[in-house]
Amino acid sequence: MRRLLPVTDLTTPAAAADREWTLDELADAYAYPDGGLPWLRANMVSTLDGAAQHDGRSQGISCPADMRIFGTLRGLADAVVVGAETVRQEGYRPARAREAFAARREAAGQGPAPAIAVVSASLDLDFSLPLFVSPLVPTLVLTGAAAPPDRVRAAREAGAEVLVAGDGAGVDPARAVGELAARGLTRLLTEGGPRLLGQFVAAGVLDELCLTLSPLLTAGGAQRIAGGPAVPVPERFALVSLLEETGFLFTRYGKI
Ligand SMILES: NC(=O)c1ccc[n+]([C@@H]2O[C@H](COP(=O)([O-])OP(=O)(O)OC[C@H]3O[C@@H](n4cnc5c(N)ncnc54)[C@H](OP(=O)(O)O)[C@@H]3O)[C@@H](O)[C@H]2O)c1
């Protein structure tokens, strides 16, 4: 992996060299800001022609380096916020505790692994899955006040913590961030999917986007990384850093 930006780092030969980065180096490169929490970061992957999935999943457009960054971003987060459809399609499992991040997490006062926070209105989720019954830290379910009571009960019986973050059936994105922050979960990572990410964008609560640009063309009708209605005024982000490996670009953009 090579660091292409920030350019100033290229004066250090080791930083510019094409070599395998340790997880520790990646964790340093992607550290959350010291202040300004809560901080909501998204991690997504897209093909050159904007597809956010292939054959219904993101795996086919990812690569090993992308998965290392994916794991690093999880290793730094208090909670991973994810839409219910991604949980269903990608067969989400609980986050693991990883030795590489253990000391860093302890020093930051974090638990052994991030909590997974599933956003769902229907709660049409299989609560018998390991994600709900055997996570290292309890899985959270973010839903609206009008969620079906029997499904709320099923979630709680499985061991999930249900947080109400909306007055109707759905979750208000800004309120979801507030509910998590109120529980001390301030280093937030969303892994999408596109429908959920589009709502975070529309609500103006996304602070950072880590976007992997995958050197593939897929054509077809795949979703883009953010869906839903267009925002009236596009939000401007600044390029913070750029890494490269085997033609994949790992961008990090911060809201201006
Ligand atoms: N390229 C990437 O980086 C990437 C990342 C993630 C996912 N993906 C791909 O994206 C696809 C899935 O994404 P998606 O956009 O269709 O779905 P999604 O955003 O993962 O999930 C949509 C679901 O989340 C719940 N939801 C979203 N907003 C909500 C709100 N405001 N209030 C309450 N519930 C809300 C609803 O669940 P209920 O239906 O349960 O009410 C909704 O059906 C998959 O193919 C996956 O592989 C790609």
Ligand as a Chemical Component Dictionary entry (heavy atoms), coordinates in Angstrom:
data_LIG
# 
_chem_comp.id                   LIG 
_chem_comp.type                 NON-POLYMER 
_chem_comp.pdbx_formal_charge   0 
_chem_comp.three_letter_code    LIG 
# 
loop_
_chem_comp_atom.comp_id 
_chem_comp_atom.atom_id 
_chem_comp_atom.alt_atom_id 
_chem_comp_atom.type_symbol 
_chem_comp_atom.charge 
_chem_comp_atom.model_Cartn_x 
_chem_comp_atom.model_Cartn_y 
_chem_comp_atom.model_Cartn_z 
_chem_comp_atom.pdbx_ordinal 
LIG N1  N1  N 0  -20.710 -0.656 -1.348 1  
LIG C1  C1  C 0  -20.827 -0.583 -0.067 2  
LIG O1  O1  O 0  -19.932 -0.046 0.596  3  
LIG C2  C2  C 0  -22.034 -1.175 0.611  4  
LIG C3  C3  C 0  -22.195 -0.995 1.989  5  
LIG C4  C4  C 0  -23.320 -1.551 2.579  6  
LIG C5  C5  C 0  -24.253 -2.221 1.819  7  
LIG N2  N2  N 1  -24.061 -2.369 0.504  8  
LIG C6  C6  C 0  -25.050 -3.076 -0.322 9  
LIG O2  O2  O 0  -26.255 -2.321 -0.273 10 
LIG C7  C7  C 0  -27.377 -3.188 -0.314 11 
LIG C8  C8  C 0  -28.278 -2.922 0.855  12 
LIG O3  O3  O 0  -28.434 -1.543 1.024  13 
LIG P1  P1  P 0  -29.845 -0.806 0.982  14 
LIG O4  O4  O 0  -29.567 0.616  0.689  15 
LIG O5  O5  O -1 -30.768 -1.539 0.092  16 
LIG O6  O6  O 0  -30.384 -0.978 2.433  17 
LIG P2  P2  P 0  -29.849 -0.484 3.863  18 
LIG O7  O7  O 0  -29.639 0.985  3.862  19 
LIG O8  O8  O 0  -28.758 -1.346 4.326  20 
LIG O9  O9  O 0  -31.114 -0.853 4.729  21 
LIG C9  C9  C 0  -32.368 -0.322 4.426  22 
LIG C10 C10 C 0  -33.269 -0.720 5.549  23 
LIG O10 O10 O 0  -32.794 -0.088 6.734  24 
LIG C11 C11 C 0  -33.891 0.335  7.496  25 
LIG N3  N3  N 0  -33.906 1.782  7.509  26 
LIG C12 C12 C 0  -33.235 2.635  6.694  27 
LIG N4  N4  N 0  -33.509 3.880  7.054  28 
LIG C13 C13 C 0  -34.339 3.822  8.102  29 
LIG C14 C14 C 0  -34.964 4.778  8.927  30 
LIG N5  N5  N 0  -34.774 6.095  8.759  31 
LIG N6  N6  N 0  -35.761 4.348  9.912  32 
LIG C15 C15 C 0  -35.939 3.039  10.132 33 
LIG N7  N7  N 0  -35.392 2.073  9.382  34 
LIG C16 C16 C 0  -34.606 2.475  8.386  35 
LIG C17 C17 C 0  -35.123 -0.245 6.834  36 
LIG O11 O11 O 0  -35.227 -1.534 7.414  37 
LIG P3  P3  P 0  -36.592 -2.363 7.565  38 
LIG O12 O12 O 0  -36.925 -2.782 6.170  39 
LIG O13 O13 O 0  -36.206 -3.517 8.428  40 
LIG O14 O14 O 0  -37.590 -1.463 8.171  41 
LIG C18 C18 C 0  -34.693 -0.306 5.387  42 
LIG O15 O15 O 0  -35.429 -1.244 4.633  43 
LIG C19 C19 C 0  -26.810 -4.591 -0.309 44 
LIG O16 O16 O 0  -26.752 -5.046 -1.650 45 
LIG C20 C20 C 0  -25.408 -4.429 0.221  46 
LIG O17 O17 O 0  -24.548 -5.403 -0.279 47 
LIG C21 C21 C 0  -22.981 -1.856 -0.131 48 
# 
loop_
_chem_comp_bond.comp_id 
_chem_comp_bond.atom_id_1 
_chem_comp_bond.atom_id_2 
_chem_comp_bond.value_order 
_chem_comp_bond.pdbx_ordinal 
LIG N1  C1  SING 1  
LIG C1  O1  DOUB 2  
LIG C1  C2  SING 3  
LIG C2  C3  SING 4  
LIG C2  C21 DOUB 5  
LIG C3  C4  DOUB 6  
LIG C4  C5  SING 7  
LIG C5  N2  DOUB 8  
LIG N2  C6  SING 9  
LIG N2  C21 SING 10 
LIG C6  O2  SING 11 
LIG C6  C20 SING 12 
LIG O2  C7  SING 13 
LIG C7  C8  SING 14 
LIG C7  C19 SING 15 
LIG C8  O3  SING 16 
LIG O3  P1  SING 17 
LIG P1  O4  DOUB 18 
LIG P1  O5  SING 19 
LIG P1  O6  SING 20 
LIG O6  P2  SING 21 
LIG P2  O7  DOUB 22 
LIG P2  O8  SING 23 
LIG P2  O9  SING 24 
LIG O9  C9  SING 25 
LIG C9  C10 SING 26 
LIG C10 O10 SING 27 
LIG C10 C18 SING 28 
LIG O10 C11 SING 29 
LIG C11 N3  SING 30 
LIG C11 C17 SING 31 
LIG N3  C12 SING 32 
LIG N3  C16 SING 33 
LIG C12 N4  DOUB 34 
LIG N4  C13 SING 35 
LIG C13 C14 SING 36 
LIG C13 C16 DOUB 37 
LIG C14 N5  SING 38 
LIG C14 N6  DOUB 39 
LIG N6  C15 SING 40 
LIG C15 N7  DOUB 41 
LIG N7  C16 SING 42 
LIG C17 O11 SING 43 
LIG C17 C18 SING 44 
LIG O11 P3  SING 45 
LIG P3  O12 DOUB 46 
LIG P3  O13 SING 47 
LIG P3  O14 SING 48 
LIG C18 O15 SING 49 
LIG C19 O16 SING 50 
LIG C19 C20 SING 51 
LIG C20 O17 SING 52 
# 
